[in-house]
Amino acid sequence: MSDTNNMTYLSSSPHYTAGGTTQKIMGAVLLAMLPECVWGVVTFGFRAFLVLLVSVASCVISEWLFQKATKQKVTIGNLSAAVTGVLLALVLTPAIPLWMVVIGAVVAIVVAKGLFGGIGSNVFNPALTGRGFMMISFGAAMSSWKAAAPLDAISSATVLSEMKEGAFAADGATLLQYFLGNRAGCIGEVSVLLLILSFIFLLVLGIIDWRAPLAMLATFAAATFIAGLAGAGDAAAACSEVLLGLCTGGVVFGAVFMVTDYATTPVTKKGRLVFGFGCGLITFLIRRFGGYPEGVMFSILIMNSVAPFLNKLAARKYGYGKKVMNQGGAK
């Protein structure tokens, strides 16, 4: 894959091109996130728009300044910095102070991406790295859900905390509200319906692979169901807990937009399945037993660190097969 059609790249075989460019791929991802952005602004008001604007601008400017300072080719035109900015904004509360958004964007672009060599060379997901830094540095602000929005009385974090304590149950009407996105939470995580549509859009275009997302969601759902069944002894209650777990927090958002990142997830099919399994299991464990109500960010960052090892699973080897010719030419 190249950024221009007029440049020739020489590399080790095999040689293959899909005809796409980084800019086209990132443009498709931005288009896929547009419904979540619009819904976030409609739900949380102008404050959400400001978070999106500041995050994207900070990421793009940070990349431009870093590449200028290090005398690299400026690549903001490939839209990868804009994608990071949107992703970061969508996993933040609309109440977050804007200056904190700027710091998170700088960490995402400079520390998680630039210092590792730029696009394709980073080990950890840049947007989640920025969010992780913000969570550690500004824990109180990251946990504040009061904003000038119609739904500021409903807290996604509170729901997850109550679920951990076994003090929250939802009926069908509440689950439908959560599924559609009529709840508070991070800007881009609230509507599961829109996230599913974005997933289908990216899948049809061939931008993402289904293995890691579905493995993550299936593992999380299975573990939640088993735990719910063991706790309540009621299959119906366990199913309700699974649906509530999928419709709250950021597990679906993480499955659609984070575990499908090209640079920080495995390239092999089996590797992606194992990666998704690990993300789903760790998310469940943190939600159920950890000190945080949400575990999606930590699970993906942890699995990012083992992605290079997962790339060795069923990796295709070129240059020889089961039958090897000897020096004399006989099989």
Secondary structure as UniProt FT lines:
FT   TURN            5..6
FT   HELIX           22..44
FT   HELIX           46..69
FT   TURN            70..71
FT   HELIX           76..78
FT   HELIX           80..90
FT   TURN            94..95
FT   HELIX           98..106
FT   HELIX           107..111
FT   TURN            112..113
FT   HELIX           114..116
FT   TURN            119..121
FT   HELIX           126..137
FT   HELIX           139..142
FT   TURN            150..153
FT   HELIX           156..165
FT   HELIX           172..180
FT   TURN            187..189
FT   HELIX           192..205
FT   HELIX           211..232
FT   HELIX           235..247
FT   TURN            249..250
FT   HELIX           251..253
FT   HELIX           254..258
FT   TURN            259..260
FT   TURN            262..264
FT   HELIX           269..289
FT   HELIX           296..310
FT   TURN            311..314
FT   TURN            327..328
//
